[in-house]
Amino acid sequence: MSVATEHSASSVFHENWWLDAATGGSWTLLETGVQGGYTARLPLVLSSSFGRPVIKLPPLTRTLGPVLVRSDRGGAAPTARARNGLMEELIGKLPPGVPFALTFDPSVRDLHPFAAHGFHIELEYTFRIAAQLDSNAVWKGLRDYTRTVVRRAGERFLVERSRDTARFVRFYAENVAREGQTMKPRPALMRRILDATVQNDAGIAMFCSDPAGVPVAAIFLVWDRSFCYYLLSTRHKELAGKGGGSLLTWEALKFAAEQGLGFDFDGANHFVLQFGAEPTPRWIVSRIHNFERAAKLVLARLA
């Protein structure tokens, strides 16, 4: 593992401790020289797919991508020419011929060099709420119906903030098993990642329980200097109904407001629109071999 300085991380998913937990320390850091007073860095995780090496996101890691780091305390923002040069240098350091697929953090805008080198660039959206210092302002952003659901759920359930990762993983595993699904990632790996967030004051669980203290739903949040992220959620469908998840989401938004952070729902669906979230573009950048691309085209035609 190459060590990155703390200020180089643009999100919690770039942090050394996160990458160590998610990969067991099996990651590396590409770094350029200085251009325009900045360097560029890109954490890479080399995995295996069908016996072949691939570069992809590690478990529970929502985004990665390049980060520009000021090489000294002075200097202005890097010029477009410098940014382009830094991206070109990073691309030149990628392992040749290895398939590549990463979802870049929404802050990454310098995509032209990747397109010029034949990378495929696909637009997707996450939904975000800007940082609010007053949770009342967030509350006003909820739809009337959603506020009603949250109020009624608050009368039925209790919400608890917890650093107990073992309890969260156990509840998550129970719900997955009840639905006959396979848990991903496996419990031990999920626990290792969540433990790392709690140990670095960047993660917390929230449990929604009935009056007898039986959990009906739970979520896990992580955060960095700018955003709180909706990382995981789980619920007992028969016990939670519709209200448990809505109540927990509202409590998560309140938590983010208390910290002065924006909120990232990590994805887009109709549910998050009820909470006043706004679409935010981010980019999936990938490179695959020609024969793999041809195979995808053939399969698409046969579908």
Residue pairs with C-beta under 8 A, 6 or more apart in sequence:
1 16
1 19
1 20
1 25
1 26
1 27
1 28
1 29
2 28
2 29
2 31
3 16
3 29
4 14
4 16
4 29
4 41
4 43
5 69
6 15
7 69
8 14
8 41
8 67
8 69
9 15
9 16
9 67
9 224
10 65
10 67
10 105
10 107
11 63
11 105
11 107
11 224
11 226
11 227
12 18
12 197
12 202
12 222
12 223
12 224
12 229
13 19
13 61
13 62
13 63
13 64
13 105
14 43
14 64
14 67
14 105
15 200
15 202
15 224
17 196
17 199
17 200
18 61
18 193
18 196
18 197
19 27
19 43
19 45
19 58
19 61
20 27
20 196
21 192
21 193
21 195
21 196
22 45
22 58
22 59
22 60
22 61
22 189
22 193
23 45
23 58
26 45
26 46
27 43
27 44
27 45
27 58
28 43
28 44
28 46
29 41
29 42
29 43
29 44
30 41
30 42
30 43
30 44
30 90
30 93
30 94
31 39
31 40
31 41
31 42
32 39
32 40
32 41
32 86
32 89
32 90
32 93
33 39
33 89
34 71
35 78
35 82
35 85
35 86
35 89
36 75
36 78
36 79
36 81
36 82
36 83
36 85
36 86
37 70
37 71
37 72
37 74
37 75
37 76
37 78
37 82
38 68
38 69
38 70
38 71
38 75
38 78
38 82
38 83
38 86
39 68
39 69
39 71
39 86
40 66
40 67
40 68
40 69
40 86
40 87
40 89
40 90
41 66
41 67
41 69
42 64
42 65
42 66
42 67
42 90
43 64
44 55
44 94
45 55
45 56
45 57
45 58
46 53
46 54
46 55
46 95
46 98
47 53
47 54
47 55
47 56
47 58
48 54
49 56
49 99
52 99
53 95
53 98
53 99
54 98
54 99
54 100
54 101
55 94
55 95
55 98
55 99
55 100
55 101
55 102
56 100
56 101
56 102
57 63
57 64
57 101
57 102
57 103
59 184
59 185
59 189
59 190
59 193
60 185
60 190
60 193
60 231
60 232
62 103
62 229
62 231
62 266
63 102
63 103
63 104
63 105
63 106
63 282
64 102
64 103
64 104
64 105
65 102
65 103
65 104
65 105
65 108
65 285
66 86
66 87
66 90
66 104
66 108
66 110
68 78
68 83
68 86
78 86
83 110
84 110
84 112
84 113
86 110
87 110
87 112
87 113
87 114
88 113
91 113
91 114
91 117
94 100
97 289
99 286
99 287
99 288
99 289
99 292
100 119
100 285
100 286
100 287
100 288
101 284
101 285
101 286
101 287
101 288
102 284
102 285
102 286
103 124
103 282
103 283
103 284
103 285
104 111
104 282
104 283
104 284
104 285
105 282
106 126
106 128
106 280
106 281
106 282
108 282
108 283
111 121
111 283
111 285
114 121
114 285
115 121
117 287
118 287
119 285
119 286
119 287
120 285
120 286
120 287
120 288
121 283
121 284
121 285
122 283
122 284
122 286
123 281
123 283
123 284
124 268
124 281
124 282
124 283
124 284
125 268
125 279
125 280
125 281
125 282
126 264
126 265
126 266
126 267
126 268
126 279
126 280
126 282
127 264
127 265
127 267
127 268
127 272
127 273
127 277
127 278
127 279
127 280
128 227
128 262
128 263
128 264
128 265
128 277
128 278
128 280
129 138
129 141
129 253
129 256
129 262
129 263
129 275
129 276
129 277
129 278
130 262
130 278
131 226
131 256
131 257
131 260
131 261
131 262
132 138
132 256
132 257
133 257
133 260
134 257
135 253
135 254
135 257
135 258
137 257
138 253
138 254
138 257
138 275
138 276
139 147
139 250
141 275
141 276
142 150
142 250
142 274
142 275
142 276
143 274
145 274
146 246
146 274
146 275
149 242
149 243
149 246
149 247
150 243
150 246
150 247
150 250
152 243
153 208
153 243
153 244
153 246
153 247
154 247
156 210
156 243
157 208
157 209
157 210
157 216
157 243
157 244
157 247
158 208
158 209
158 210
158 211
158 213
159 206
159 207
159 208
159 209
159 247
159 248
159 251
160 206
160 207
160 209
161 204
161 205
161 206
161 255
162 168
162 204
162 205
162 206
162 207
163 198
163 204
163 205
164 205
165 191
165 194
165 195
165 198
165 205
166 191
167 205
167 207
168 194
168 205
168 207
168 218
168 220
168 232
169 187
169 190
169 191
169 194
170 187
171 207
171 215
171 218
171 234
172 183
172 187
172 190
172 218
172 232
172 234
173 183
173 187
175 234
175 235
175 236
175 237
176 182
176 183
176 234
177 183
178 236
179 237
183 190
185 193
190 232
194 203
194 205
194 220
196 203
197 203
197 222
198 204
202 222
202 223
202 224
203 220
203 221
203 222
203 223
203 231
204 220
204 221
204 255
205 218
205 219
205 220
205 221
206 218
206 219
206 220
206 221
206 248
206 251
206 252
206 255
207 215
207 217
207 218
208 215
208 216
208 217
208 218
208 235
208 240
208 244
208 245
208 247
208 248
209 215
209 216
210 216
210 239
214 239
215 236
216 235
216 236
216 239
216 240
216 244
217 233
217 234
217 235
217 236
217 240
217 244
217 245
217 247
217 248
218 233
218 234
218 235
218 248
219 230
219 231
219 232
219 233
219 234
219 248
219 249
219 252
220 231
220 232
220 233
221 228
221 229
221 230
221 231
221 252
221 255
221 256
222 228
222 229
222 231
223 229
223 256
223 259
223 261
226 261
226 262
227 256
227 261
227 262
227 263
227 264
228 252
228 255
228 256
228 259
228 261
228 262
228 263
228 264
229 263
229 264
229 266
230 249
230 252
230 263
230 264
230 265
230 266
231 266
233 245
233 248
235 244
235 245
245 271
246 274
249 271
249 275
250 275
252 263
253 263
253 275
256 262
256 263
263 277
264 280
265 272
265 275
265 277
268 279
288 296
